[in-house]
Amino acid sequence: MSEWMTWIALVGLGAITVVTRGFFMIGSKPLPTPDWLRELLKVAPLAALVAVVAPEIFMTQGQVITTWQDARWPAALAATAYYFWRRDLLGTILVGMAVMLPLKLGLGW
């Protein structure tokens, strides 16, 4: 790809981004949204997070983990338990890492 084609692609992608993100701000009144769609949009961030995190916990290199000696499982369980106990996101991350790192580095899981 030549340099001028790269610049055309960059400008085109920037224009598409501005148009798609600015489309909802063009009108003077909000777009009508059905109640069912509004309810679904409330859980969309959680669904996206689960879609990213779940394969990292249950799969490795495209295969389902079949052994219990994987550091991700105890770390995920400990982090989940801590979250339900304290409802603290930073603490959840720290507990998960505090369980996973010794298992991974110390035991070689």
Rosetta silent file (secondary structure, phi, psi, omega in degrees, C-alpha in Angstrom):
SEQUENCE: MSEWMTWIALVGLGAITVVTRGFFMIGSKPLPTPDWLRELLKVAPLAALVAVVAPEIFMTQGQVITTWQDARWPAALAATAYYFWRRDLLGTILVGMAVMLPLKLGLGW
SCORE:     score description
SCORE:     0.000 S_00000001
   1 L     0.000  130.550 -178.637    0.000    0.000    0.000 S_00000001
   2 L   -77.563  169.303 -176.539    1.456    3.336   -0.984 S_00000001
   3 H   -65.269  -39.993 -178.407    1.755    6.305    1.363 S_00000001
   4 H   -69.346  -31.601  176.554   -1.076    8.295   -0.210 S_00000001
   5 H   -69.514  -34.038  176.171   -3.425    5.305    0.044 S_00000001
   6 H   -63.304  -44.066  179.312   -2.544    5.010    3.734 S_00000001
   7 H   -65.171  -38.833  177.545   -3.459    8.666    4.260 S_00000001
   8 H   -63.178  -42.390  179.020   -6.738    8.224    2.367 S_00000001
   9 H   -63.780  -42.666  179.877   -7.576    5.220    4.544 S_00000001
  10 H   -64.196  -44.254  179.208   -6.763    7.140    7.738 S_00000001
  11 H   -65.942  -41.488  177.987   -8.841   10.158    6.745 S_00000001
  12 H   -62.428  -44.228  178.404  -11.718    7.886    5.656 S_00000001
  13 H   -64.795  -38.978  176.834  -11.667    5.957    8.924 S_00000001
  14 H   -63.773  -41.908  179.346  -11.575    9.224   10.877 S_00000001
  15 H   -64.819  -42.412  178.742  -14.545   10.585    8.916 S_00000001
  16 H   -62.751  -40.406  179.333  -16.534    7.398    9.455 S_00000001
  17 H   -63.678  -45.035 -179.814  -15.778    7.537   13.189 S_00000001
  18 H   -63.870  -42.983 -178.095  -16.893   11.170   13.484 S_00000001
  19 H   -66.326  -46.160 -176.553  -20.089   10.564   11.508 S_00000001
  20 H   -69.650  -36.098  179.475  -21.111    7.408   13.393 S_00000001
  21 H   -79.593  -29.185 -179.631  -20.364    8.837   16.825 S_00000001
  22 H   -87.822  -10.008 -177.900  -21.838   12.242   16.058 S_00000001
  23 H   -57.420  -37.615 -176.312  -24.985   10.859   14.420 S_00000001
  24 H   -77.792  -12.442  179.681  -26.813   10.665   17.740 S_00000001
  25 H   -98.383    0.353 -177.089  -26.045   14.301   18.587 S_00000001
  26 L   -71.881  -44.678 -177.195  -27.467   15.734   15.365 S_00000001
  27 L   -72.064  156.044 -179.948  -31.129   15.784   16.419 S_00000001
  28 L   -86.088  -20.384  178.737  -32.499   18.293   18.920 S_00000001
  29 L  -121.475  153.973 -177.766  -34.617   15.734   20.768 S_00000001
  30 L   -65.862  149.171  177.877  -33.653   12.235   21.947 S_00000001
  31 L   -70.807  139.907  177.628  -34.399    9.259   19.738 S_00000001
  32 L   -69.210  129.821 -179.515  -37.351    7.163   20.934 S_00000001
  33 L  -122.857  128.060  178.193  -36.093    3.947   22.457 S_00000001
  34 L   -63.698  152.495 -178.856  -38.354    1.033   23.344 S_00000001
  35 H   -60.463  -38.929 -178.798  -38.349   -0.011   26.989 S_00000001
  36 H   -64.924  -36.559  178.258  -37.066   -3.511   26.185 S_00000001
  37 H   -70.139  -38.625  178.127  -34.056   -2.063   24.329 S_00000001
  38 H   -62.239  -39.543  177.556  -33.314    0.314   27.184 S_00000001
  39 H   -66.628  -40.793  179.171  -33.321   -2.638   29.608 S_00000001
  40 H   -66.886  -35.535  179.716  -31.005   -4.658   27.364 S_00000001
  41 H   -68.212  -21.566  177.483  -28.576   -1.753   27.038 S_00000001
  42 H   -67.913  -33.325 -177.297  -28.224   -1.671   30.828 S_00000001
  43 H   -99.468    2.101 -178.991  -26.624   -5.136   30.850 S_00000001
  44 H   -61.104  -42.895  178.409  -24.579   -4.727   27.643 S_00000001
  45 H   -62.550  -38.638  177.939  -21.331   -3.740   29.440 S_00000001
  46 H   -65.334  -41.266  178.664  -21.583   -6.780   31.710 S_00000001
  47 H   -64.140  -38.907  177.735  -22.225   -9.063   28.728 S_00000001
  48 H   -66.225  -40.869  179.018  -19.203   -7.632   26.914 S_00000001
  49 H   -64.136  -43.382  177.927  -17.005   -8.129   29.977 S_00000001
  50 H   -63.344  -39.341  179.941  -18.135  -11.749   30.361 S_00000001
  51 H   -64.939  -27.095  178.686  -17.494  -12.362   26.653 S_00000001
  52 H   -87.549  -41.623 -173.144  -13.903  -11.178   27.087 S_00000001
  53 H   -80.609  -40.401 -174.492  -13.074  -12.717   30.479 S_00000001
  54 H   -57.272  -46.597  178.215  -14.791  -16.136   30.268 S_00000001
  55 H   -63.209  -30.073  178.481  -12.654  -17.539   27.425 S_00000001
  56 H   -69.549  -27.835 -179.456   -9.520  -16.425   29.286 S_00000001
  57 H   -86.332  -40.775 -171.071  -10.581  -18.409   32.355 S_00000001
  58 H  -100.607   -7.381 -177.113  -11.956  -21.554   30.733 S_00000001
  59 E  -132.993  152.969  172.003   -9.839  -21.941   27.578 S_00000001
  60 E  -140.664  126.149 -178.346   -6.196  -22.033   26.560 S_00000001
  61 L    52.332   40.711  176.522   -5.068  -21.950   22.930 S_00000001
  62 L    80.298    3.397 -179.759   -8.617  -22.580   21.733 S_00000001
  63 E  -117.830  144.590  177.405   -9.139  -25.695   23.862 S_00000001
  64 E   -68.599  137.686  179.938  -11.204  -26.052   27.037 S_00000001
  65 L   -71.922  127.181 -176.545   -9.005  -26.520   30.114 S_00000001
  66 L  -109.736   -5.954 -179.749   -9.401  -30.083   31.354 S_00000001
  67 L  -107.499  149.585  177.609   -7.038  -30.073   34.333 S_00000001
  68 L   -82.754   -9.722 -179.226   -7.648  -28.514   37.730 S_00000001
  69 L   -88.143   58.025  174.397   -3.962  -27.507   37.921 S_00000001
  70 L  -125.408  126.724 -173.030   -4.445  -24.201   36.157 S_00000001
  71 L   -64.444  -20.590 -177.332   -3.763  -21.058   38.170 S_00000001
  72 H   -69.718  -34.244 -177.373   -6.641  -19.173   36.565 S_00000001
  73 H   -67.553  -52.445  177.331   -9.374  -21.284   38.181 S_00000001
  74 H   -63.066  -34.830  178.695   -8.407  -20.805   41.849 S_00000001
  75 H   -65.319  -42.804  178.917   -7.646  -17.146   41.128 S_00000001
  76 H   -65.691  -40.375  178.166  -11.063  -16.615   39.521 S_00000001
  77 H   -65.002  -44.056  179.605  -12.808  -18.382   42.414 S_00000001
  78 H   -65.138  -42.923  179.949  -10.915  -16.350   45.035 S_00000001
  79 H   -65.024  -40.284  177.946  -11.541  -13.084   43.184 S_00000001
  80 H   -64.147  -44.270  178.540  -15.242  -13.884   42.793 S_00000001
  81 H   -62.187  -42.391  178.968  -15.573  -14.744   46.475 S_00000001
  82 H   -63.798  -41.486 -179.342  -13.801  -11.524   47.461 S_00000001
  83 H   -61.821  -44.940 -179.595  -16.028   -9.468   45.185 S_00000001
  84 H   -69.537  -23.380  178.016  -19.226  -10.905   46.672 S_00000001
  85 H   -79.076  -47.493 -172.470  -17.815  -10.370   50.163 S_00000001
  86 H  -110.228  -18.821 -176.328  -16.559   -6.767   49.787 S_00000001
  87 L    57.728   43.522 -177.709  -17.972   -5.418   46.471 S_00000001
  88 L  -124.064  116.183 -175.164  -14.598   -3.809   45.728 S_00000001
  89 H   -69.182  -44.231  179.685  -13.263   -4.014   42.172 S_00000001
  90 H   -63.009  -43.199  177.197   -9.635   -3.101   42.923 S_00000001
  91 H   -62.401  -35.836  177.641   -9.525   -5.607   45.773 S_00000001
  92 H   -61.450  -45.634  178.969  -10.995   -8.246   43.457 S_00000001
  93 H   -64.059  -44.469 -178.849   -8.179   -7.731   40.963 S_00000001
  94 H   -64.975  -41.057  178.469   -5.544   -7.765   43.694 S_00000001
  95 H   -65.281  -44.106  178.212   -6.896  -10.948   45.305 S_00000001
  96 H   -59.470  -43.323  178.735   -7.059  -12.708   41.946 S_00000001
  97 H   -70.491  -35.226  179.470   -3.472  -11.745   41.159 S_00000001
  98 H   -66.607  -28.316  176.536   -2.301  -12.637   44.696 S_00000001
  99 H   -84.504  -41.013 -174.428   -3.662  -16.151   44.197 S_00000001
 100 H   -71.825  -42.751 -175.352   -2.599  -16.610   40.577 S_00000001
 101 H   -61.980  -47.381  177.552    0.993  -15.379   40.734 S_00000001
 102 H   -62.950  -36.117  178.381    2.252  -17.777   43.446 S_00000001
 103 H   -67.227  -40.271 -177.510    0.535  -20.696   41.725 S_00000001
 104 H   -76.316  -46.365 -177.186    1.932  -19.771   38.336 S_00000001
 105 H   -82.877  -39.105 -176.446    5.427  -18.712   39.399 S_00000001
 106 H   -80.899  -45.903 -177.162    5.896  -20.916   42.464 S_00000001
 107 L   -99.028  -10.201  179.453    4.227  -24.161   41.391 S_00000001
 108 L    74.940   22.226  178.499    4.511  -23.716   37.632 S_00000001
 109 L   -69.169    0.000    0.000    0.804  -24.126   36.989 S_00000001
